[in-house]
Amino acid sequence: ISEDEDASVDVASASPHAPVVIENDLYSLTFGANGTLDAVTNKQTKVTLPVNQDFFYYEACSIQGQGAGPYMFRPDATKTDKDGQNIPRVRGDSPAKLTVSHTAVGSEIRQVFSDWVTQVIRLPVGSAHPEFEMSIGPIPIEDGVRYAHTD
């Protein structure tokens, strides 16, 4: 799909393992097989920086009287390793679903990490920076997980 076409493509169904790239005159953004942003390239300086962005959550502590809530971030320490590893991803082990759109004003990628976390990354024509728009919520309560968040 070229930059000047008005189009939208569901990337996950088109080619699930190929990298996806959106670009303008100044920058190139590369998304990997897991559906997340992997690299940003400055086309003028030819410098590529690796990027590792994802969404995670903590389960809230359920000790009576010590739970998480407004003004209190208290994750359940028994759910992660002592070094902070094994923090669950919102998307689990599945890749984020990608939809790419190209219009006359720029390109954008919509990432769906779960039913309650999405992100749109826009790269307008001639822009010196990408735009990130995240949407989180409503956080599910019917799954029984006590997410560390405020009500």
Salt bridges, closest charged atoms under 4 A:
GLU3 OE2 - HIS102 ND1 3.90
GLU23 OE1 - LYS43 NZ 3.44
ASP54 OD2 - ARG89 NE 3.02
ASP54 OD2 - ARG91 NH2 2.78
GLU59 OE1 - LYS79 NZ 3.70
GLU108 OE1 - ARG122 NE 3.09
GLU133 OE1 - ARG122 NH1 3.01
ASP151 OD1 - HIS149 NE2 3.01
